[in-house]
Amino acid sequence: MGEAGSSESVKKSLTKTNVRTILSIMKKGQETKIVILEAGLDMASQLGLECVSIGSLAKIIKMSKSGLFAHFQSKENLQVEILNYAGRLFSESVIVPSLKIKAGITRIKALVDNWINWSSALTGGCIFVSASTEYSDRPGKVRECLLQQQNDWIDCLDRIAQAAISSGDFRVDVDCQQFAFDLYSLMLGFHLYFKLLDNSETKKRKEIALDRLLNNYR
């Protein structure tokens, strides 16, 4: 009985040790993956998502190609994971904070500010803008992922407009899809003027354009 009890105790101890080791390895693996995705997002923002490959990214983060391959298995999977990672950051930085603000014009202005801060924080600007151009006519998993993300975002803008109607800030006859189109178009113009043209009056012109847009829906 003593030996059996001792043996069982050792097994339990080993099991606990193994679990801790496995969890530690998993945590380290997740942390490594985030470092990879951060570097991949920065690279995609500057050079375009199509320029991000297992080989090119491995050089930047000084990791073996085989080690990087073990995380993603293919260039396409890597690109999709970068988009998904960017999507999570976008949601945390842009959408979630704005939804905590009272529905209506105040929320919309906060959303736009968050959107601009998100874009400005990335070295080369918003990855979704550049990727939309890169993959508009290129079939595959990357385009499908991007398309789903953009449709979800447009639906979010639609719902924010609906909330503005419910709050009384927008007219009851507002076309929410048209609002989504108008606001997204404004932000695409902002990105062009701010990043490519480096126009010093971009932020001022954005404020004027946004006020006109919102007044049109009051």
ROSE-4610 file (N, C-alpha, C; in Angstrom, 1 decimal, always signed):
// ROSE-4610
residu = [M/M/M/G/G/G/E/E/E/A/A/A/G/G/G/S/S/S/S/S/S/E/E/E/S/S/S/V/V/V/K/K/K/K/K/K/S/S/S/L/L/L/T/T/T/K/K/K/T/T/T/N/N/N/V/V/V/R/R/R/T/T/T/I/I/I/L/L/L/S/S/S/I/I/I/M/M/M/K/K/K/K/K/K/G/G/G/Q/Q/Q/E/E/E/T/T/T/K/K/K/I/I/I/V/V/V/I/I/I/L/L/L/E/E/E/A/A/A/G/G/G/L/L/L/D/D/D/M/M/M/A/A/A/S/S/S/Q/Q/Q/L/L/L/G/G/G/L/L/L/E/E/E/C/C/C/V/V/V/S/S/S/I/I/I/G/G/G/S/S/S/L/L/L/A/A/A/K/K/K/I/I/I/I/I/I/K/K/K/M/M/M/S/S/S/K/K/K/S/S/S/G/G/G/L/L/L/F/F/F/A/A/A/H/H/H/F/F/F/Q/Q/Q/S/S/S/K/K/K/E/E/E/N/N/N/L/L/L/Q/Q/Q/V/V/V/E/E/E/I/I/I/L/L/L/N/N/N/Y/Y/Y/A/A/A/G/G/G/R/R/R/L/L/L/F/F/F/S/S/S/E/E/E/S/S/S/V/V/V/I/I/I/V/V/V/P/P/P/S/S/S/L/L/L/K/K/K/I/I/I/K/K/K/A/A/A/G/G/G/I/I/I/T/T/T/R/R/R/I/I/I/K/K/K/A/A/A/L/L/L/V/V/V/D/D/D/N/N/N/W/W/W/I/I/I/N/N/N/W/W/W/S/S/S/S/S/S/A/A/A/L/L/L/T/T/T/G/G/G/G/G/G/C/C/C/I/I/I/F/F/F/V/V/V/S/S/S/A/A/A/S/S/S/T/T/T/E/E/E/Y/Y/Y/S/S/S/D/D/D/R/R/R/P/P/P/G/G/G/K/K/K/V/V/V/R/R/R/E/E/E/C/C/C/L/L/L/L/L/L/Q/Q/Q/Q/Q/Q/Q/Q/Q/N/N/N/D/D/D/W/W/W/I/I/I/D/D/D/C/C/C/L/L/L/D/D/D/R/R/R/I/I/I/A/A/A/Q/Q/Q/A/A/A/A/A/A/I/I/I/S/S/S/S/S/S/G/G/G/D/D/D/F/F/F/R/R/R/V/V/V/D/D/D/V/V/V/D/D/D/C/C/C/Q/Q/Q/Q/Q/Q/F/F/F/A/A/A/F/F/F/D/D/D/L/L/L/Y/Y/Y/S/S/S/L/L/L/M/M/M/L/L/L/G/G/G/F/F/F/H/H/H/L/L/L/Y/Y/Y/F/F/F/K/K/K/L/L/L/L/L/L/D/D/D/N/N/N/S/S/S/E/E/E/T/T/T/K/K/K/K/K/K/R/R/R/K/K/K/E/E/E/I/I/I/A/A/A/L/L/L/D/D/D/R/R/R/L/L/L/L/L/L/N/N/N/N/N/N/Y/Y/Y/R/R/R]
num = [1/1/1/2/2/2/3/3/3/4/4/4/5/5/5/6/6/6/7/7/7/8/8/8/9/9/9/10/10/10/11/11/11/12/12/12/13/13/13/14/14/14/15/15/15/16/16/16/17/17/17/18/18/18/19/19/19/20/20/20/21/21/21/22/22/22/23/23/23/24/24/24/25/25/25/26/26/26/27/27/27/28/28/28/29/29/29/30/30/30/31/31/31/32/32/32/33/33/33/34/34/34/35/35/35/36/36/36/37/37/37/38/38/38/39/39/39/40/40/40/41/41/41/42/42/42/43/43/43/44/44/44/45/45/45/46/46/46/47/47/47/48/48/48/49/49/49/50/50/50/51/51/51/52/52/52/53/53/53/54/54/54/55/55/55/56/56/56/57/57/57/58/58/58/59/59/59/60/60/60/61/61/61/62/62/62/63/63/63/64/64/64/65/65/65/66/66/66/67/67/67/68/68/68/69/69/69/70/70/70/71/71/71/72/72/72/73/73/73/74/74/74/75/75/75/76/76/76/77/77/77/78/78/78/79/79/79/80/80/80/81/81/81/82/82/82/83/83/83/84/84/84/85/85/85/86/86/86/87/87/87/88/88/88/89/89/89/90/90/90/91/91/91/92/92/92/93/93/93/94/94/94/95/95/95/96/96/96/97/97/97/98/98/98/99/99/99/100/100/100/101/101/101/102/102/102/103/103/103/104/104/104/105/105/105/106/106/106/107/107/107/108/108/108/109/109/109/110/110/110/111/111/111/112/112/112/113/113/113/114/114/114/115/115/115/116/116/116/117/117/117/118/118/118/119/119/119/120/120/120/121/121/121/122/122/122/123/123/123/124/124/124/125/125/125/126/126/126/127/127/127/128/128/128/129/129/129/130/130/130/131/131/131/132/132/132/133/133/133/134/134/134/135/135/135/136/136/136/137/137/137/138/138/138/139/139/139/140/140/140/141/141/141/142/142/142/143/143/143/144/144/144/145/145/145/146/146/146/147/147/147/148/148/148/149/149/149/150/150/150/151/151/151/152/152/152/153/153/153/154/154/154/155/155/155/156/156/156/157/157/157/158/158/158/159/159/159/160/160/160/161/161/161/162/162/162/163/163/163/164/164/164/165/165/165/166/166/166/167/167/167/168/168/168/169/169/169/170/170/170/171/171/171/172/172/172/173/173/173/174/174/174/175/175/175/176/176/176/177/177/177/178/178/178/179/179/179/180/180/180/181/181/181/182/182/182/183/183/183/184/184/184/185/185/185/186/186/186/187/187/187/188/188/188/189/189/189/190/190/190/191/191/191/192/192/192/193/193/193/194/194/194/195/195/195/196/196/196/197/197/197/198/198/198/199/199/199/200/200/200/201/201/201/202/202/202/203/203/203/204/204/204/205/205/205/206/206/206/207/207/207/208/208/208/209/209/209/210/210/210/211/211/211/212/212/212/213/213/213/214/214/214/215/215/215/216/216/216/217/217/217/218/218/218]
x = [+0.8/+0.0/+0.9/+2.0/+2.9/+3.5/+4.0/+4.7/+3.7/+2.4/+1.4/+1.0/+0.9/+0.5/+1.6/+2.9/+4.0/+4.1/+3.8/+3.9/+2.8/+1.6/+0.5/+0.8/+1.4/+1.8/+2.8/+3.7/+4.8/+4.1/+3.1/+2.4/+1.7/+1.0/+0.2/+1.2/+2.3/+3.3/+3.8/+4.2/+4.7/+3.6/+2.3/+1.3/+1.1/+1.2/+1.1/+2.3/+3.5/+4.7/+4.5/+4.0/+3.9/+2.9/+1.8/+0.8/+1.4/+2.1/+2.8/+3.7/+4.5/+5.5/+4.7/+3.7/+2.9/+2.3/+1.7/+1.1/+2.2/+3.4/+4.5/+4.9/+5.0/+5.4/+4.3/+3.1/+2.0/+2.0/+2.2/+2.2/+3.4/+4.5/+5.7/+5.4/+4.8/+4.4/+3.5/+2.5/+1.5/+2.2/+3.1/+3.9/+4.8/+5.4/+6.2/+5.4/+4.2/+3.3/+2.9/+2.6/+2.2/+3.4/+4.6/+5.8/+5.9/+5.6/+5.7/+4.6/+3.4/+2.3/+2.4/+3.0/+3.3/+4.2/+5.3/+6.3/+5.7/+4.8/+4.2/+3.2/+2.5/+1.6/+2.4/+3.5/+4.3/+4.8/+5.3/+5.8/+4.8/+3.6/+2.5/+2.0/+2.0/+1.6/+2.6/+3.8/+4.8/+5.0/+5.0/+5.3/+4.2/+3.1/+2.0/+2.0/+0.8/+0.6/+1.3/+1.2/+1.8/+3.3/+3.9/+5.4/+5.8/+4.8/+5.1/+5.1/+6.2/+6.3/+7.0/+7.0/+7.7/+9.2/+9.8/+11.2/+11.6/+10.8/+11.1/+10.9/+9.8/+9.5/+10.6/+11.0/+12.0/+13.3/+13.7/+14.9/+14.7/+13.5/+13.3/+13.3/+12.7/+12.6/+13.8/+14.7/+15.8/+15.4/+14.5/+14.0/+14.2/+14.4/+14.6/+13.3/+13.5/+12.3/+11.5/+12.2/+11.5/+10.7/+11.2/+10.5/+9.3/+9.4/+8.2/+7.2/+7.7/+6.8/+6.0/+6.6/+5.8/+4.6/+4.6/+3.5/+2.4/+2.7/+1.7/+1.5/+2.5/+2.5/+2.5/+2.1/+2.2/+2.1/+2.6/+2.5/+1.1/+0.2/-1.2/-1.8/-1.5/-2.0/-1.4/-0.1/+0.5/-0.2/-0.5/-1.1/-2.6/-3.3/-4.6/-4.5/-3.6/-3.4/-3.0/-2.2/-1.9/-3.2/-4.0/-5.3/-6.2/-6.3/-7.1/-6.6/-5.3/-4.6/-4.9/-4.7/-5.0/-6.5/-7.4/-8.8/-9.1/-8.4/-8.7/-8.2/-7.0/-6.5/-7.4/-7.9/-8.8/-10.1/-10.6/-11.8/-11.5/-10.4/-10.1/-9.8/-9.2/-8.7/-9.8/-10.6/-11.5/-13.0/-13.5/-14.9/-15.3/-14.6/-15.1/-15.1/-14.0/-14.1/-15.2/-15.5/-16.6/-18.0/-18.1/-19.4/-19.8/-18.8/-19.0/-19.5/-19.5/-19.9/-21.4/-22.1/-23.5/-23.7/-24.8/-25.1/-25.4/-25.1/-25.3/-24.1/-24.2/-23.1/-21.8/-21.9/-20.8/-20.0/-20.8/-20.1/-19.5/-20.1/-19.5/-18.2/-18.2/-17.0/-15.9/-16.2/-15.2/-14.7/-15.6/-15.2/-14.2/-14.5/-13.6/-12.2/-12.2/-11.0/-10.2/-10.8/-10.2/-9.6/-10.4/-10.0/-8.7/-8.7/-7.5/-6.3/-6.5/-5.4/-4.9/-5.8/-5.4/-4.5/-4.9/-4.2/-2.9/-2.9/-1.6/-0.6/-1.0/-0.1/+0.7/+0.1/+0.8/+1.8/+3.0/+4.1/+3.7/+3.0/+2.6/+1.1/+0.4/-1.0/-1.9/-3.2/-4.1/-3.9/-3.6/-3.4/-4.6/-5.8/-7.0/-7.1/-6.7/-6.8/-5.9/-4.6/-3.6/-4.0/-4.4/-4.8/-6.0/-6.9/-8.1/-7.7/-6.7/-6.2/-5.4/-4.6/-3.8/-4.6/-5.7/-6.4/-7.8/-8.1/-9.4/-9.7/-8.7/-8.9/-8.1/-7.7/-6.8/-7.5/-8.0/-8.8/-7.9/-8.6/-7.9/-8.4/-7.7/-8.1/-7.9/-6.9/-6.6/-7.7/-8.1/-9.2/-10.5/-10.8/-12.0/-12.0/-10.9/-10.8/-11.0/-10.3/-10.4/-11.8/-12.5/-13.8/-14.8/-14.6/-15.5/-15.3/-14.0/-13.7/-14.3/-14.2/-14.7/-16.3/-16.9/-18.4/-18.8/-18.1/-18.5/-18.3/-17.3/-17.0/-18.1/-18.5/-19.6/-20.9/-21.1/-22.4/-22.3/-21.1/-20.9/-21.3/-20.8/-21.1/-22.6/-23.2/-24.7/-25.4/-25.0/-25.6/-25.4/-24.2/-24.0/-24.9/-25.2/-26.1/-27.5/-27.9/-29.2/-29.3/-28.3/-28.3/-28.4/-27.8/-27.9/-29.4/-30.1/-31.5/-32.3/-32.0/-32.8/-32.5/-31.3/-31.0/-31.6/-32.1/-32.7/-31.7/-30.4/-29.4/-29.6/-30.0/-30.2/-31.7/-32.1/-33.5/-33.9/-35.2/-35.7/-35.7/-35.6/-35.6/-34.2/-33.1/-31.8/-31.5/-30.8/-30.3/-29.0/-29.0/-27.8/-26.7/-27.0/-26.0/-25.3/-26.1/-25.5/-24.6/-25.0/-24.1/-22.8/-22.9/-21.6/-20.7/-21.3/-20.6/-19.9/-20.7/-20.2/-19.0/-19.2/-18.2/-16.9/-17.1/-15.9/-15.2/-15.9/-15.3/-14.5/-15.1/-14.4/-13.0/-13.1/-11.8/-10.8/-11.3/-10.3/-9.6/-10.4/-9.8/-8.8/-9.2/-8.3/-7.0/-7.0/-5.8/-4.9/-5.5/-4.8/-4.1/-4.8/-4.3/-3.2/-3.5/-2.6/-1.3/-1.4/-0.3/+0.5/-0.2/+0.5/+0.9/-0.1/+0.1/+0.7/+0.7/+1.3/+0.8/-0.5/-1.1/-1.3/-0.7/-0.7/-2.1/-3.0/-4.4/-5.4/-4.9/-5.7/-6.7/-6.2/-7.1/-8.1/-7.8/-8.7/-9.8/-9.4/-10.4/-11.3/-10.7/-11.5/-12.6/-12.3/-13.3/-14.4/-14.0/-15.1/-15.9/-15.3/-16.0/-16.9/-16.4/-17.2/-18.4/-18.2/-19.4/-20.4/-20.0/-21.0/-21.7/-21.0/-21.6/-22.7/-22.3/-23.2/-24.4/-24.2/-25.3/-26.3/-25.8/-26.7/-27.6/-27.3/-28.1/-28.9/-28.8/-29.5/-31.0]
y = [-1.2/+0.0/+1.3/+1.2/+2.4/+2.7/+1.6/+1.8/+2.2/+1.6/+2.0/+3.5/+3.9/+5.3/+6.2/+5.8/+6.6/+6.8/+5.6/+5.6/+6.5/+6.5/+7.3/+8.8/+9.1/+10.5/+11.0/+10.2/+10.6/+10.8/+9.9/+10.1/+11.4/+11.7/+13.0/+14.2/+14.1/+15.2/+15.4/+14.2/+14.3/+14.9/+14.5/+15.0/+16.5/+17.0/+18.4/+19.2/+18.5/+19.1/+19.2/+18.1/+18.1/+19.1/+19.3/+20.3/+21.6/+21.9/+23.3/+23.5/+22.4/+22.6/+22.8/+22.1/+22.2/+23.6/+24.1/+25.4/+26.5/+26.3/+27.2/+27.3/+26.1/+26.0/+26.7/+26.4/+27.0/+28.5/+29.0/+30.5/+31.1/+30.4/+30.9/+30.9/+29.9/+29.8/+30.9/+31.2/+32.3/+33.6/+33.8/+35.1/+35.3/+34.2/+34.2/+34.5/+33.9/+34.2/+35.6/+36.2/+37.7/+38.5/+38.2/+39.0/+38.9/+37.7/+37.5/+38.3/+38.2/+38.9/+40.4/+40.9/+42.4/+42.8/+42.0/+42.4/+42.2/+41.2/+41.0/+42.2/+42.7/+43.8/+45.0/+45.3/+46.5/+46.4/+45.2/+45.0/+45.2/+44.6/+44.7/+46.2/+46.9/+48.3/+49.2/+48.8/+49.6/+49.2/+47.8/+47.3/+46.7/+46.4/+45.7/+44.2/+43.7/+42.4/+41.3/+41.5/+40.5/+40.4/+41.4/+41.4/+40.5/+40.2/+39.4/+38.0/+37.3/+35.9/+35.3/+34.0/+33.3/+33.7/+33.7/+34.0/+35.4/+36.4/+37.8/+38.2/+37.6/+37.9/+37.3/+36.1/+35.4/+36.2/+36.9/+37.7/+38.9/+39.5/+40.7/+40.4/+39.3/+39.0/+38.0/+37.8/+36.9/+35.6/+34.9/+33.6/+32.7/+31.4/+30.4/+30.3/+30.0/+29.9/+28.7/+27.6/+26.4/+26.7/+27.5/+27.9/+28.7/+29.6/+30.4/+29.6/+28.7/+27.8/+26.9/+26.5/+25.7/+26.4/+27.7/+28.5/+28.6/+28.7/+29.1/+28.1/+27.4/+26.3/+26.8/+28.1/+28.6/+30.1/+30.8/+32.2/+32.7/+32.0/+32.5/+32.5/+31.4/+31.3/+32.4/+32.7/+33.8/+35.2/+35.4/+36.7/+36.8/+35.7/+35.6/+35.9/+35.3/+35.5/+37.0/+37.6/+39.0/+39.8/+39.6/+40.3/+40.1/+38.9/+38.6/+39.3/+39.3/+40.0/+41.5/+42.1/+43.5/+43.8/+42.8/+43.0/+43.1/+42.2/+42.2/+43.5/+44.0/+45.3/+46.4/+46.4/+47.4/+47.5/+46.3/+46.2/+46.8/+46.4/+46.8/+48.3/+48.9/+50.3/+51.2/+50.8/+51.7/+51.4/+50.2/+49.9/+49.9/+49.1/+48.9/+50.2/+51.0/+52.3/+53.2/+53.2/+54.1/+53.7/+52.4/+51.8/+52.1/+52.5/+52.9/+54.3/+55.1/+56.4/+56.5/+57.5/+57.7/+57.6/+56.8/+56.7/+58.0/+58.1/+59.4/+60.0/+61.3/+62.0/+62.0/+62.1/+62.0/+60.7/+59.6/+58.3/+58.2/+58.8/+58.7/+59.5/+60.7/+61.5/+60.8/+60.1/+59.3/+58.2/+57.5/+56.4/+56.9/+58.1/+58.6/+58.9/+59.6/+59.9/+58.6/+57.6/+56.3/+55.7/+55.8/+55.2/+55.9/+57.2/+58.0/+57.7/+57.6/+57.2/+55.8/+54.9/+53.5/+53.6/+54.3/+54.4/+55.1/+56.1/+56.9/+56.2/+55.3/+54.5/+53.5/+53.0/+52.1/+52.8/+52.3/+52.9/+53.4/+52.5/+52.8/+53.1/+53.3/+53.5/+52.3/+52.4/+51.3/+50.2/+49.0/+47.8/+47.4/+47.7/+47.3/+48.1/+49.4/+50.2/+49.7/+49.4/+48.9/+47.5/+46.7/+45.3/+45.2/+46.1/+46.2/+46.4/+47.2/+47.5/+46.3/+45.7/+44.5/+43.3/+43.1/+41.8/+42.0/+43.1/+43.3/+42.4/+42.0/+41.1/+39.8/+39.5/+38.3/+37.3/+36.2/+35.2/+34.5/+33.9/+33.1/+33.4/+32.8/+32.9/+34.3/+34.9/+36.3/+37.2/+37.2/+38.1/+37.8/+36.5/+36.1/+36.6/+36.5/+37.1/+38.6/+39.2/+40.7/+41.1/+40.4/+40.7/+40.6/+39.5/+39.3/+40.5/+40.8/+41.9/+43.2/+43.5/+44.8/+44.8/+43.7/+43.6/+43.8/+43.2/+43.3/+44.7/+45.4/+46.8/+47.7/+47.5/+48.3/+48.1/+46.8/+46.5/+47.3/+47.4/+48.1/+49.6/+50.1/+51.6/+51.7/+50.8/+50.8/+50.8/+49.9/+49.8/+51.1/+51.7/+52.9/+54.1/+54.1/+55.0/+54.8/+53.5/+53.1/+53.6/+53.5/+53.9/+55.4/+56.1/+57.6/+58.0/+57.2/+57.5/+57.3/+56.2/+55.9/+56.9/+57.5/+58.5/+59.9/+60.0/+61.3/+62.2/+61.8/+62.7/+62.7/+61.5/+61.4/+61.4/+61.8/+61.7/+60.3/+60.0/+58.7/+58.1/+58.9/+58.4/+58.2/+58.3/+58.1/+56.7/+56.7/+55.5/+55.1/+54.1/+53.8/+53.2/+52.5/+52.0/+53.2/+54.2/+55.3/+56.1/+56.1/+56.8/+56.0/+54.7/+53.9/+54.1/+54.2/+54.5/+55.9/+56.9/+58.2/+58.4/+57.8/+57.9/+57.1/+55.9/+55.2/+55.9/+56.5/+57.3/+58.4/+59.1/+60.2/+59.8/+58.6/+58.1/+57.6/+57.1/+56.7/+58.0/+59.0/+60.3/+60.8/+60.7/+61.2/+60.4/+59.1/+58.3/+58.7/+59.0/+59.4/+60.7/+61.7/+63.0/+63.1/+62.3/+62.3/+61.5/+60.3/+59.4/+59.7/+59.7/+59.8/+61.2/+62.1/+63.5/+64.3/+63.8/+64.5/+66.0/+66.1/+67.4/+68.0/+69.1/+69.7/+70.1/+70.2/+70.7/+69.5/+68.3/+67.1/+67.0/+67.2/+67.0/+68.1/+69.3/+70.4/+70.1/+69.7/+69.4/+68.2/+67.3/+66.1/+66.6/+67.5/+68.0/+68.7/+69.5/+70.2/+69.2/+68.2/+67.2/+66.4/+66.0/+65.2/+66.0/+67.3/+68.1/+68.2/+68.4/+68.5/+67.1/+66.1/+64.7/+64.5/+64.8/+64.6/+65.5/+66.8/+67.7/+67.2/+66.5/+66.0/+64.9/+64.3/+63.2/+63.6/+64.9/+65.3/+65.4]
z = [+0.0/+0.0/+0.0/+0.8/+0.9/-0.4/-1.1/-2.4/-3.5/-3.4/-4.4/-4.2/-2.9/-2.6/-3.1/-2.9/-3.3/-4.8/-5.5/-6.9/-7.5/-6.9/-7.3/-7.1/-6.0/-5.7/-6.7/-7.1/-8.1/-9.4/-9.8/-11.1/-11.1/-10.0/-9.9/-10.0/-9.3/-9.3/-10.7/-11.4/-12.8/-13.7/-13.5/-14.3/-14.2/-12.9/-12.7/-13.3/-13.2/-13.8/-15.3/-15.9/-17.4/-17.9/-17.1/-17.5/-17.4/-16.3/-16.2/-17.4/-17.7/-18.8/-20.1/-20.4/-21.6/-21.7/-20.6/-20.6/-20.8/-20.2/-20.4/-21.9/-22.5/-23.9/-24.8/-24.5/-25.2/-25.1/-23.9/-23.7/-24.5/-24.4/-25.1/-26.6/-27.1/-28.5/-29.0/-28.1/-28.4/-28.4/-27.5/-27.4/-28.6/-29.1/-30.3/-31.5/-31.5/-32.7/-32.7/-31.6/-31.6/-32.1/-31.6/-32.1/-33.6/-34.2/-35.6/-36.3/-35.8/-36.4/-36.3/-35.2/-35.1/-36.2/-36.4/-37.4/-38.8/-39.0/-40.3/-40.6/-39.6/-39.8/-40.1/-39.4/-39.7/-41.2/-41.5/-42.9/-44.0/-43.7/-44.7/-44.8/-43.7/-43.7/-44.6/-44.5/-45.3/-46.7/-47.0/-48.3/-49.0/-48.3/-48.9/-48.4/-48.2/-47.7/-48.6/-49.9/-50.8/-50.6/-50.1/-49.9/-48.7/-47.9/-46.7/-47.0/-46.8/-47.0/-45.8/-45.7/-44.6/-44.6/-45.8/-46.0/-45.6/-46.2/-45.9/-44.5/-43.9/-42.5/-41.5/-41.9/-41.1/-41.0/-42.1/-42.1/-41.1/-41.2/-40.3/-38.8/-38.5/-37.0/-36.6/-37.5/-37.3/-36.7/-37.4/-37.0/-38.2/-37.9/-39.0/-39.8/-41.1/-42.0/-41.5/-41.1/-40.6/-39.3/-38.5/-37.2/-37.5/-38.5/-38.9/-39.6/-40.5/-41.2/-40.3/-39.2/-38.2/-37.6/-37.6/-37.0/-38.1/-39.4/-40.3/-41.5/-41.8/-42.9/-44.3/-44.5/-45.9/-45.9/-47.0/-47.1/-47.0/-47.6/-47.6/-46.2/-45.5/-44.1/-43.2/-43.5/-42.7/-43.0/-44.3/-44.7/-44.1/-44.1/-43.5/-42.0/-41.3/-39.9/-39.5/-40.4/-40.2/-40.3/-41.3/-41.5/-40.3/-39.8/-38.6/-37.4/-37.2/-36.1/-36.2/-37.4/-37.6/-37.3/-37.7/-37.4/-36.0/-35.2/-33.7/-33.1/-33.6/-33.1/-33.4/-34.7/-35.1/-34.3/-34.0/-33.2/-31.8/-31.2/-29.8/-29.8/-30.8/-30.8/-31.4/-32.3/-33.0/-32.6/-32.7/-32.6/-31.1/-30.3/-28.9/-28.1/-28.2/-27.4/-27.9/-29.2/-29.7/-29.2/-29.1/-28.7/-27.2/-26.5/-25.0/-24.9/-26.0/-26.1/-26.5/-26.0/-26.3/-27.8/-28.2/-29.7/-30.3/-31.6/-32.3/-32.9/-33.1/-33.7/-32.9/-31.6/-30.7/-30.9/-31.0/-31.2/-32.6/-33.6/-34.9/-35.0/-34.3/-34.3/-33.6/-32.5/-31.7/-32.6/-33.3/-34.2/-35.2/-35.9/-36.9/-36.3/-35.1/-34.4/-34.1/-33.6/-33.4/-34.6/-35.7/-37.0/-37.5/-37.4/-37.8/-36.9/-35.6/-34.7/-35.1/-35.4/-35.8/-37.0/-38.0/-39.3/-39.1/-38.3/-38.1/-37.3/-36.5/-35.6/-36.4/-37.6/-38.4/-39.3/-39.4/-40.2/-41.6/-42.3/-43.7/-43.8/-42.7/-42.8/-42.7/-42.9/-42.7/-43.6/-43.1/-43.9/-44.8/-44.3/-45.0/-46.3/-46.3/-47.5/-48.6/-48.2/-49.2/-49.7/-48.7/-49.1/-50.0/-49.8/-50.7/-52.1/-52.4/-53.7/-54.2/-53.4/-53.8/-54.2/-53.4/-53.6/-54.2/-54.8/-55.4/-56.5/-57.3/-58.4/-58.3/-57.0/-56.8/-56.0/-56.6/-55.8/-54.8/-53.8/-52.8/-51.4/-50.4/-49.0/-48.5/-48.9/-48.4/-48.8/-50.1/-50.6/-49.9/-49.7/-49.0/-47.5/-46.9/-45.5/-45.5/-46.4/-46.5/-46.8/-47.7/-48.1/-47.0/-46.2/-45.0/-44.0/-43.8/-42.8/-43.2/-44.5/-45.0/-45.0/-45.3/-45.2/-43.8/-42.9/-41.4/-41.0/-41.5/-41.1/-41.6/-42.9/-43.5/-42.7/-42.4/-41.6/-40.2/-39.6/-38.4/-38.5/-39.6/-39.9/-40.1/-40.8/-41.0/-39.6/-38.7/-37.4/-36.6/-36.7/-36.0/-36.5/-37.8/-38.3/-37.8/-37.7/-37.2/-35.8/-35.0/-33.6/-33.5/-34.5/-34.6/-34.9/-35.7/-35.9/-34.6/-33.9/-32.7/-31.6/-31.6/-30.6/-31.0/-32.2/-32.6/-33.3/-33.4/-34.1/-35.6/-36.2/-37.6/-37.9/-39.1/-39.6/-39.6/-39.5/-39.6/-41.0/-42.0/-43.4/-43.9/-43.1/-43.5/-44.1/-45.2/-45.8/-45.2/-44.3/-43.5/-44.3/-45.4/-46.3/-47.0/-47.4/-48.0/-47.1/-45.8/-44.8/-44.7/-44.6/-44.6/-45.8/-46.9/-48.2/-48.1/-47.7/-47.6/-46.6/-45.4/-44.4/-44.8/-45.4/-45.8/-46.9/-47.8/-48.9/-48.4/-47.4/-46.7/-46.2/-45.5/-44.8/-45.9/-47.0/-48.0/-48.6/-48.8/-49.2/-48.2/-46.9/-45.9/-46.0/-46.1/-46.2/-47.4/-48.5/-49.7/-49.4/-48.9/-48.7/-47.6/-46.6/-45.4/-45.6/-46.2/-46.4/-47.7/-48.8/-50.1/-50.4/-50.3/-50.7/-49.6/-48.4/-47.2/-47.2/-47.3/-47.4/-45.9/-45.7/-44.3/-43.8/-44.7/-44.4/-44.3/-44.4/-44.4/-43.3/-42.1/-40.9/-40.8/-41.2/-41.2/-42.2/-43.4/-44.5/-44.1/-43.4/-42.9/-42.0/-41.1/-40.1/-40.9/-41.9/-42.7/-43.4/-44.1/-44.8/-43.9/-42.7/-41.8/-41.3/-41.0/-40.5/-41.6/-42.8/-43.9/-44.1/-44.0/-44.1/-43.0/-41.8/-40.6/-40.7/-41.1/-41.3/-42.3/-43.3/-44.4/-43.9/-42.8/-42.2/-41.0/-40.6/-39.4/-39.7]
